[in-house]
């Protein structure tokens, strides 16, 4: 069975994608727990945090920082990674939860530059 996040990244499953580039896809969580609840996923499939190279982890956090700046929620957001079944990971594709209660997501497609 193919990973659902790989299917979203490939365009075979629908999702509200708010940002994408050659390394990541950012989309809305289908069961949001906050006004803004985004999933930041690398395009490359890494089952868990520990399977990804450190530079990939660093890049995911660069994207999260840009999200906070672009969405203007610097004063209140949470980043979360669930790792493995005992850590609450449901989809076996590394992803960072970006959550903010400061406001709701107003823009469906974001334009931002990430180095």
N, C-alpha and C positions, 0 to 999 in steps of 0.2 A: 504494500500500500504506500502510495506516494505521500510525502509530507505535505500537509495543507498549506504551510507557509511557502514551500517551494512552488506549489500550484498557484498561489496568489502572485508570487514574484514573476512567474512565467506567464501570467495573464489567463490561466485556465480556470481560476476561481475568482469570484468578484470580491472586492474590498474597496473601501473608500481610501484610496492612496492620496496622501497629502504631500509627499515628497519622494523623489527617487533620483538616483544617479547611478553611475556604473558600479558602485560598491554596496549601496544600501537601498532598501525600500521602507518607507515609513507609512503605516496605515492605521486607521482607527480600529480600536478593539471592538469586536462585535457585541461585547457585554461590558460597556464602560462602567468604571467604578468612580469616575470623577468627571467634571465638566470637560476636561481634556484628558483622554486616555489613548495614547498612541503606542504602537509597537514598532520599535526600531530594529529591523532585521537585516543582517548581512545577506547579500545575494548568494554567497557561497553557503552551502549547507554545512553547518557545524552542529552536531546534536546537542552539545552542552557548552557552557562557559569554558570548561577545562579542555575541550577539544579545539578551541579556536586559538590561533597564534596571538601573542600579546599585542602585536601591532593592529590586529583586527579589533580587539577589545578597545584599544586606544581610539581607534577611528569611530567606533560606535559612540563613545563618550564625547568626541568632538561634535558629532551630529547632534547629540542630546544638548550640548551647550548651545549650539546654534539654534536649536528649537526653542530653548528658553529665551534667548535673545529675540528671535523673530516673533514669537508669540507674546512677548512682553510679559512673561510670568517669572521674571528673575527673583521676585520676592517670595515665591512659593510653588515648589514642585517637588516631586519625588521620583527617583529612579530606582527600579527594582529588577533584579534578575533572579528568577527561580531556577535552581540547578538540580536536575535529576528528579525522579518521582518523589523521593523523600523530602525534597526542597520545594515541592509544589509545582514543578514543571509539568505541564499537560501536553504541550506540543514540543516534540523533540527537534527543535530548530532554535538555536541561540537567538534570543531577542531580549531587548531592554524595554520594560514598561516605563513610559514617560507619563506621569500623572500630575495634574494640577487642578486645584479647586479654586484658583484665583479668578478664573473666568471660563467660559465655554469656548469651544473651537468655533471660530467665525469664518475662517478661510478654509476652503476645501483643498486648494492646491497652493502650496507654499513655494516661494522662490527664495532660495538662499544659496550662498556659496560656502562649500566646506572644502578645506584644503586636503 
